[in-house]
Amino acid sequence: MTFDEMDETADSGDTLTKRDLVTRISKETGFTQLDVFAIIQKALDGIVDALEAGKHVEFREFGVFEVTQRKARIGRNPNKPEDVVHIPGRKVVKFKPGKRMRQMLAAKQDPS
């Protein structure tokens, strides 16, 4: 299944949900939706476990997930600029798209 095929078959409007993906893969492979759901969930759990362990998760041509540390910073309430809010540093998951995904997204950009 390609990104284009997923885009054309998404049942949830502009969002492809896990449920949409399970249904699509189940129809294409003949596996039950419960089996497909279990496989997808195991894959997602594996990604989360690897990120928790501090590893990078790389899928060739798709992209790389990694955990990065955001620095602590000071924010301000736009309605009351004199109010200073201290925002603590935290870990966040960063995704860097792979070459093939970047090319596909660039090809789909509107010329406007």
C-alpha positions as protocol buffer text, in pm:
chain_id: "A"
residue {
  index: 1
  type: MET
  ca { x: 0 y: 0 z: 0 }
}
residue {
  index: 2
  type: THR
  ca { x: 142 y: 339 z: -97 }
}
residue {
  index: 3
  type: PHE
  ca { x: 91 y: 675 z: 70 }
}
residue {
  index: 4
  type: ASP
  ca { x: -130 y: 775 z: -223 }
}
residue {
  index: 5
  type: GLU
  ca { x: -353 y: 470 z: -179 }
}
residue {
  index: 6
  type: MET
  ca { x: -389 y: 542 z: 192 }
}
residue {
  index: 7
  type: ASP
  ca { x: -478 y: 901 z: 112 }
}
residue {
  index: 8
  type: GLU
  ca { x: -750 y: 795 z: -133 }
}
residue {
  index: 9
  type: THR
  ca { x: -907 y: 538 z: 101 }
}
residue {
  index: 10
  type: ALA
  ca { x: -905 y: 721 z: 433 }
}
residue {
  index: 11
  type: ASP
  ca { x: -1254 y: 708 z: 582 }
}
residue {
  index: 12
  type: SER
  ca { x: -1200 y: 972 z: 850 }
}
residue {
  index: 13
  type: GLY
  ca { x: -1191 y: 1282 z: 634 }
}
residue {
  index: 14
  type: ASP
  ca { x: -844 y: 1436 z: 630 }
}
residue {
  index: 15
  type: THR
  ca { x: -707 y: 1198 z: 894 }
}
residue {
  index: 16
  type: LEU
  ca { x: -589 y: 841 z: 852 }
}
residue {
  index: 17
  type: THR
  ca { x: -665 y: 668 z: 1180 }
}
residue {
  index: 18
  type: LYS
  ca { x: -531 y: 340 z: 1312 }
}
residue {
  index: 19
  type: ARG
  ca { x: -878 y: 195 z: 1251 }
}
residue {
  index: 20
  type: ASP
  ca { x: -869 y: 304 z: 883 }
}
residue {
  index: 21
  type: LEU
  ca { x: -527 y: 145 z: 843 }
}
residue {
  index: 22
  type: VAL
  ca { x: -640 y: -180 z: 1009 }
}
residue {
  index: 23
  type: THR
  ca { x: -946 y: -201 z: 783 }
}
residue {
  index: 24
  type: ARG
  ca { x: -743 y: -132 z: 470 }
}
residue {
  index: 25
  type: ILE
  ca { x: -471 y: -387 z: 549 }
}
residue {
  index: 26
  type: SER
  ca { x: -729 y: -646 z: 652 }
}
residue {
  index: 27
  type: LYS
  ca { x: -913 y: -613 z: 319 }
}
residue {
  index: 28
  type: GLU
  ca { x: -590 y: -631 z: 118 }
}
residue {
  index: 29
  type: THR
  ca { x: -432 y: -925 z: 300 }
}
residue {
  index: 30
  type: GLY
  ca { x: -730 y: -1132 z: 410 }
}
residue {
  index: 31
  type: PHE
  ca { x: -608 y: -1129 z: 771 }
}
residue {
  index: 32
  type: THR
  ca { x: -871 y: -1061 z: 1036 }
}
residue {
  index: 33
  type: GLN
  ca { x: -896 y: -708 z: 1167 }
}
residue {
  index: 34
  type: LEU
  ca { x: -806 y: -836 z: 1516 }
}
residue {
  index: 35
  type: ASP
  ca { x: -483 y: -989 z: 1384 }
}
residue {
  index: 36
  type: VAL
  ca { x: -392 y: -675 z: 1188 }
}
residue {
  index: 37
  type: PHE
  ca { x: -473 y: -455 z: 1489 }
}
residue {
  index: 38
  type: ALA
  ca { x: -250 y: -671 z: 1712 }
}
residue {
  index: 39
  type: ILE
  ca { x: 40 y: -646 z: 1466 }
}
residue {
  index: 40
  type: ILE
  ca { x: 8 y: -268 z: 1426 }
}
residue {
  index: 41
  type: GLN
  ca { x: -18 y: -222 z: 1803 }
}
residue {
  index: 42
  type: LYS
  ca { x: 291 y: -438 z: 1861 }
}
residue {
  index: 43
  type: ALA
  ca { x: 483 y: -230 z: 1605 }
}
residue {
  index: 44
  type: LEU
  ca { x: 378 y: 96 z: 1772 }
}
residue {
  index: 45
  type: ASP
  ca { x: 463 y: -44 z: 2116 }
}
residue {
  index: 46
  type: GLY
  ca { x: 807 y: -143 z: 1985 }
}
residue {
  index: 47
  type: ILE
  ca { x: 867 y: 210 z: 1858 }
}
residue {
  index: 48
  type: VAL
  ca { x: 768 y: 361 z: 2193 }
}
residue {
  index: 49
  type: ASP
  ca { x: 982 y: 111 z: 2386 }
}
residue {
  index: 50
  type: ALA
  ca { x: 1285 y: 190 z: 2168 }
}
residue {
  index: 51
  type: LEU
  ca { x: 1235 y: 566 z: 2212 }
}
residue {
  index: 52
  type: GLU
  ca { x: 1201 y: 522 z: 2590 }
}
residue {
  index: 53
  type: ALA
  ca { x: 1534 y: 335 z: 2585 }
}
residue {
  index: 54
  type: GLY
  ca { x: 1695 y: 633 z: 2411 }
}
residue {
  index: 55
  type: LYS
  ca { x: 1730 y: 469 z: 2071 }
}
residue {
  index: 56
  type: HIS
  ca { x: 1664 y: 623 z: 1730 }
}
residue {
  index: 57
  type: VAL
  ca { x: 1396 y: 442 z: 1530 }
}
residue {
  index: 58
  type: GLU
  ca { x: 1472 y: 441 z: 1159 }
}
residue {
  index: 59
  type: PHE
  ca { x: 1253 y: 321 z: 873 }
}
residue {
  index: 60
  type: ARG
  ca { x: 1445 y: 354 z: 548 }
}
residue {
  index: 61
  type: GLU
  ca { x: 1279 y: 592 z: 300 }
}
residue {
  index: 62
  type: PHE
  ca { x: 1006 y: 670 z: 557 }
}
residue {
  index: 63
  type: GLY
  ca { x: 1187 y: 857 z: 831 }
}
residue {
  index: 64
  type: VAL
  ca { x: 1355 y: 863 z: 1170 }
}
residue {
  index: 65
  type: PHE
  ca { x: 1203 y: 909 z: 1514 }
}
residue {
  index: 66
  type: GLU
  ca { x: 1426 y: 1033 z: 1795 }
}
residue {
  index: 67
  type: VAL
  ca { x: 1393 y: 1181 z: 2141 }
}
residue {
  index: 68
  type: THR
  ca { x: 1540 y: 1527 z: 2190 }
}
residue {
  index: 69
  type: GLN
  ca { x: 1561 y: 1752 z: 2494 }
}
residue {
  index: 70
  type: ARG
  ca { x: 1392 y: 2093 z: 2474 }
}
residue {
  index: 71
  type: LYS
  ca { x: 1558 y: 2364 z: 2679 }
}
residue {
  index: 72
  type: ALA
  ca { x: 1376 y: 2541 z: 2960 }
}
residue {
  index: 73
  type: ARG
  ca { x: 1254 y: 2881 z: 2854 }
}
residue {
  index: 74
  type: ILE
  ca { x: 1051 y: 3179 z: 2964 }
}
residue {
  index: 75
  type: GLY
  ca { x: 711 y: 3243 z: 2812 }
}
residue {
  index: 76
  type: ARG
  ca { x: 471 y: 3532 z: 2840 }
}
residue {
  index: 77
  type: ASN
  ca { x: 95 y: 3558 z: 2847 }
}
residue {
  index: 78
  type: PRO
  ca { x: 6 y: 3758 z: 2533 }
}
residue {
  index: 79
  type: ASN
  ca { x: -289 y: 3916 z: 2715 }
}
residue {
  index: 80
  type: LYS
  ca { x: -73 y: 4020 z: 3012 }
}
residue {
  index: 81
  type: PRO
  ca { x: 288 y: 4055 z: 2887 }
}
residue {
  index: 82
  type: GLU
  ca { x: 407 y: 4144 z: 3238 }
}
residue {
  index: 83
  type: ASP
  ca { x: 321 y: 3788 z: 3353 }
}
residue {
  index: 84
  type: VAL
  ca { x: 626 y: 3567 z: 3312 }
}
residue {
  index: 85
  type: VAL
  ca { x: 576 y: 3191 z: 3285 }
}
residue {
  index: 86
  type: HIS
  ca { x: 868 y: 2955 z: 3340 }
}
residue {
  index: 87
  type: ILE
  ca { x: 843 y: 2664 z: 3097 }
}
residue {
  index: 88
  type: PRO
  ca { x: 1057 y: 2370 z: 3210 }
}
residue {
  index: 89
  type: GLY
  ca { x: 1274 y: 2168 z: 2975 }
}
residue {
  index: 90
  type: ARG
  ca { x: 1128 y: 1840 z: 2857 }
}
residue {
  index: 91
  type: LYS
  ca { x: 1184 y: 1549 z: 2624 }
}
residue {
  index: 92
  type: VAL
  ca { x: 998 y: 1547 z: 2293 }
}
residue {
  index: 93
  type: VAL
  ca { x: 980 y: 1305 z: 2003 }
}
residue {
  index: 94
  type: LYS
  ca { x: 1113 y: 1447 z: 1678 }
}
residue {
  index: 95
  type: PHE
  ca { x: 1036 y: 1298 z: 1337 }
}
residue {
  index: 96
  type: LYS
  ca { x: 1256 y: 1358 z: 1036 }
}
residue {
  index: 97
  type: PRO
  ca { x: 1101 y: 1239 z: 709 }
}
residue {
  index: 98
  type: GLY
  ca { x: 1310 y: 1019 z: 484 }
}
residue {
  index: 99
  type: LYS
  ca { x: 1420 y: 1109 z: 133 }
}
residue {
  index: 100
  type: ARG
  ca { x: 1137 y: 927 z: -44 }
}
residue {
  index: 101
  type: MET
  ca { x: 871 y: 1087 z: 179 }
}
residue {
  index: 102
  type: ARG
  ca { x: 1022 y: 1434 z: 128 }
}
residue {
  index: 103
  type: GLN
  ca { x: 1019 y: 1380 z: -249 }
}
residue {
  index: 104
  type: MET
  ca { x: 657 y: 1261 z: -247 }
}
residue {
  index: 105
  type: LEU
  ca { x: 545 y: 1556 z: -34 }
}
residue {
  index: 106
  type: ALA
  ca { x: 736 y: 1803 z: -251 }
}
residue {
  index: 107
  type: ALA
  ca { x: 571 y: 1659 z: -564 }
}
residue {
  index: 108
  type: LYS
  ca { x: 225 y: 1706 z: -410 }
}
residue {
  index: 109
  type: GLN
  ca { x: 274 y: 2072 z: -313 }
}
residue {
  index: 110
  type: ASP
  ca { x: 29 y: 2318 z: -464 }
}
residue {
  index: 111
  type: PRO
  ca { x: 191 y: 2556 z: -712 }
}
residue {
  index: 112
  type: SER
  ca { x: 18 y: 2852 z: -541 }
}
